[in-house]
Amino acid sequence: MAGEMVQAFEVLPFRFHLLARETLEFPPGGPSNLLRGAFGSALRRLVCDPRCKEPRTCPLRKECPYARIFEPGAEGTGPSGLASWPRPFVFRAQAGGESRVAEGADFSFDVHLFDVRTPLIAYFVDSFALAAKQGLGRTRGRAALTSVDLLDADGNATRRLYSGEALDREYPLPPVVVDLSPAPAPIGRILVRFLTPTELKGAGSLHDPPEFDLLLARARDRVSTLRILYGGSGSEVDFKALGARAAEVRRTRTSLSRVRALRRSSKTGQVHPLDGFIGEIEYEGDLGEFLPYLQAARWTGVGRQTVWGKGAIETAVLATRPSTSAP
């Protein structure tokens, strides 16, 4: 791998804490998708010109925070084939994706921001303060945004940015940095947990257990694209050679189950499937150079429809060297 220049992946993770003023109900699978929709609606009410009918064709698009955050797209430059860019955020619901929050109960969710160069967090705080007052979930139960914390790499709060009143606007904020260089110690076996329904483009079937090279390719593609669009830099890694080496990794244990769900767009009324698989897969081989991409994918999600809450994963190292008895 001589001559390869691998840089880091950066993310700003936050935890939003809310108090349910009324009972909140979310669809099975948790609130991530409805939170995304509530955020988009509130953000547009806050920042868009009332005369704007369609953000994608709005003449003020280049200056519009809504377009930049919620409907980003190329303005003549960008990676090939990306007229619509992946959004610079994902939501991650806490408490196991509860579908009901009782009146008077606290609940929280995380926001991962990938555009670390621009202080976007104020738009999220203002939008969720508004959305909570107007009602969240299927029954539009009212809530209150009580606080927002900046998180570290372990998911622990390091700084309170908002306590129900003014937002701490001292920037820049320190991002979590994932070094994409190969792990310094040998890694022989890992466990990948698929926490929310996952769908990987390129699999023979929606629910086929993915071989490692497919999982690595989808994680690598998403992480690399987000870095180019929002981190301001790419890398000189030979992805073709990386994929060839990933194909040598073996899938040794699989425990997956199929999940079926639907979402209805409040904008178009269309129904979209949110199918996928959840569970665990163990992989074995020479994994040191691949592990950093999976660690970065913990923040980005992997596969299709990550902005709707799909594709959340986490990875654990099980052994430093592969078993000599493995087939």
N, C-alpha and C positions, 0 to 999 in steps of 0.2 A: 504493500500500500504506500510505497515511497512516492512522494510528490503530492499526495492528497492533502488538502487543507480543509479540515473539518472544523466548523465553528460551533457556537452554542445556540441552543433554543431558549428563548426567554418568554416568560408569561407573568402576568400580574393576577394572582388569585385573590378573590374577596369573598367574605361571607356576609350575607344579608340576613338580619334577624328581624322577624315580624311578630306582631301580636294579633291574634284573630279576634276582632270585635264581634264577629258573627261566625257561625259554623261555615267552614270552607270545604268544598267537595271538588276533588279532582278525578279525572278518569283513571281506570286501572293502569298501573305502571308508573304512576307518579305525576307530579305537576310540571316537569321541565318544559313540555311543549306549550302548555297554557301560560306559563310564565313568560316564555318567549313571545307569544302573541300579545299578552298584556303589556309587555315592555315596548314592543313595536308600536302599538296603538297609542300609548301614552307619550312616547318619544315624538311621534308625528304631531300630536296635538300641541306639544310644547315648543317645537322648533320649526315646523314647516309653515311656509307662507300659506295663508288660507286660500289663496287663488290656485295653489298647486293641485292639479287633478291626478297627475301620474308622476311619481318621483323619478322614474326611469327616463322620462322625456322632459322633465322640468328644466327650464333654462338656467335656474339657480343651482343645479345639481352639484356643480363642483364645490360650491361653498356650503352645501347643506349637510349638517351633522347627521340627519336621518339617513340620507343617501349613503354617506360614508360608513355609517355603522350598520344599518339594517338592510340596505339594498346596494351593497358595494358592487362596482363594476369597472371594467377597463375604460380608460379615457385615451385610447390610442396606443397604450403600451401595456405590458404585462405578459405573463406566461402564455404561450400559444394555447388557443382553445378556451381561454377563460374570459368570456365576455361578462359572465357573472362570477364574481369572486366569492370564495367562502367567507362567511361573516367573521369578523375579528373577535368572536366570543363564543362560548358555549355556557349553558346552564347545567348545574349538577344539583339535583334535589337531595336533601338530607333525610335522615330518619327512615331509610329504606324505601323511599318512594311512597309514603303514606297517601292514601286516597281521600282521607277525611281528617280535618283539623278542627277540634272542638272549640266552641266559643270560649275565649279566655286563655287558650293555650298558645304557647310560643312555638314558632317553627322557623326553619332557616333553609337557605339554599346558597350554593356557591356560584360565583360568576368568574370565569377564566377569560381574561382579556389578552389578546395576542398582539395588539398594537401597543407596544410599550413606549413608543416615542411620543405619543399624543395623550394628554391627560383626559381620557374619555370617561373616567369613573363618575364625574359630576353628572353626566347625562343619565347614567344608570340610577344614581341616587335620586335625582329629581323625578325621573320617570316612574320608579317604583313607589316613591312617596305618593305620587298622584294616582297610580294604578291601584295601590292598596286602599286609598280613600274611596275610590269609585267602585271597588269590588273585584275580587279575584275568584277564579274557579268557575265551575259550571253553574253555580247558584249566585255568583257575583256577591259572595260574602265580603263584608267590609273588614279591613285590617289596618294596621298602623306599622309603618317602617320605624323600628326602634333604634337600630344601630347597624353599622357597617364596619367590618374589620378587614385589614390587610392580613393575608396569611403567609406563612413560610412554606418551605418545601415539604414539611411534615403535616401541613394542614392546621398548624397552630396559629392563633391570632398574635400578631406582633405589634399592631398599631391600630387604635380605634380612630377611624376617619370621620365617623358621623354618629351622633348620639341623640338624634331626634330633632336637632336644631340646625346649627351651621355645620357645613362640611369643612373639614380640614383641607385646605387647598395648598399645602406645602409640597411642592413638586421639585424634582422628579421623585417618584416612588421606586424603591429598590425591587427589581423583578426577581422571581425565582429563575435560576439559571441551570439548564440541563446541558452538561458537557456531552457533545455528540461524538467525542473521541472514543475509540475502543476502550472497554473496561481494562484497568491496569492488571487485574488478576484474572486467571482463566475462569470461565463460566461454562460448566458442562451440562447443567440441567436447570430448566426454569418452569414455573407454573404461571400460566396466563389465565386470569379470571375475567370472564365477560360478564360485567355487572348489569348491563342493560341490553335489550335486544340489539344484536349486531348482524349486519348484512354486509358482506364483502363482495364487491364487484369483481368478477373474474372467476368466482367459484362455479363448479359444475351445477350446483343447485343452491338455492337460497340457504338451505339448512345443512349442507354438507360440512363436516368438520374441516376447517381450513388447514392445509399443509403450511409449514412455517414460511416458505418463500412467499406465498400469497399474503399471509398476515403481515410479514415484514414489508412487502411492497406497498401495501395500502397504508401502513403506518408511516413509512418513509415518504410516500408521495404527499400525504397530508401535512406532515411536519415540514417538509421542504417547501411546499407551496406557501404555507403560512409565513415561513421565514422570509421568503422572497418578497411577498406582498407587504408584510407588516414589519418585518425585522430589518429590511433594507439590505439584506445580503443573501447570497446563495452559497453553494459549496462546490468543490471540485471533485467530489466523490464519483467514482466510476460506478454508476448504479447497475449497469449490466453485469459487471464483475461481482458486485455485491450480491445481486440476485442469484448468480450462479453458485456462490458460496452458501447462500441461505438455503438453496435446494438440497444441500447435503445434510441439513438438520432433520432429525426424525421426530415424528409425532408418536409418543410412547403410551400416553393414557388420555382418554377422552371421556368427559362426563358432561354432555350438553342436553338441553331440553329446548323445545320449540316454544316460542311465544308469539301469539297473534293479537294484534291490536289495530285500531283505526284512529285516525284524526280527521276532523272536519275543519276545513279552512273557514274562518269567520269572514274572510274577504271574498272568496269565490263560492263558498258552499260545497266545494268538491271534497270528496272523501279520499284519503290517502292511507294505504296500509303502512303499519309500523311493525311489520313482522321481523323476526330474527331469531337468533339463538342466544341463550345464556348458559353459563356453566363454567367448566374448567378444562384446560388442555395442558398436558405436560409435553415439553419438547426437550430433546437431548441432542447434543453435538457441540461443536466449537462455537459458542454463542457470544463471546466477549465483544465482538465488534457490532453485534446487532442489538444488544441489550439497551444501549442509550436511546435508540429510536422508540423502543417500547416504553421506556421510562418517560420520554417526551409525550408519547401517545396517551399516557395517563391524563395529561392535561388537555389534549386536543380531542380525544376520542378517535375512533378508527372506523373506516367504512362509510356507508351511506347514511344521510340524514342525521348527522351528529348534532346539528343545531336543534333538532327536535328531541334530543335526549338519548339518541341511540349511540351504541358503540363505546360506552364507558368501559375501560379495562384497567386492570392493575396487574403487576408482574412481581413475582417473588423468585429469588434465587434458591434452588434446592441443593445444588451440588456444584463444586468448583471444577470437577472434571467428569466427562461422560463415562458411563459404565462400559467396561470392556466386554461385558457379556451381552450388550444390547445388539439386536439383529441389525 
